[in-house]
Amino acid sequence: EIVMTQSPATLSVSPGERATLSCRASQSIGINLAWYQQKPGQAPRFLIYGASTRATGIPARFSGSGSGTEFTLTISSLQSEDFAVYYCEQYYEWPQTFGQGTKVEIK
Amino acid sequence: EVRLVESGGGLVQPGGSLRLSCAASGFRFSDYAMNWVRQAPGKGLEWISYVSSSSSATYYADSVMGRFTISRDNGENSLYLQMNSLRDEDTAVYYCARDPPYTDSSGYIPHFDYWGQGTLVTVSS
């Protein structure tokens, strides 16, 4: 199965600053990558699919990029509600697999 | 409004069985493929099972193959997960999640556009 590796494990950012999260696939997955946000005690929220397309209702400060094996989620100006854990997921091949998550915390 | 509500979780002994349910509303359930995804305490997300909109196709993660069975009742707008031969490592919050009705620009269907709130399954003696 395809292994997804996210870095860093924890990212400390001040409100208003930019956050850049990375996700690497163990083999090429084209653009078949999604990002999710999860807050404590809540279900994940669908943010981005196709590596760069925002899901319905997702603010423009969230952007995704990349293809092949290297992907990035950028949050342009962190708001208080953006502090959470972010997961990438590949759906290029069964079984779909998730990264281990990056926690974005307040600096 | 899309709504997914899981139920049926609880404490079960190793080797026991449990049946989870997911009640769907706010969309035409019969048009959508559905999934179960789980999250062990303090851990990441693990997809475990998929069923197509008509139940013609089902898939399982290796970790649950042969022990878990996914099913759905489109007349009742409900998704199910029958879990048998439960193990300690099956302890997790179990989420039902919908596949979206669209593809990305490469023609692949992404997953998990809506999630339920989850139900906790604890396997322990």
Interface residues (C-beta under 8 A of the other chain):
Chain A: G30 I31 N32 A34 Y36 Q42 A43 P44 R45 F46 Y49 G50 A51 T53 A55 Y87 E89 Y91 Y92 W94 P95 Q96 T97 F98 G99 Q100 G101
Chain B: G44 L45 E46 W47 Y59 A61 D62 Y95 P100 D104 S105 S106 Y108 I109 P110 H111 F112 D113 Y114 W115 G116 Q117 G118
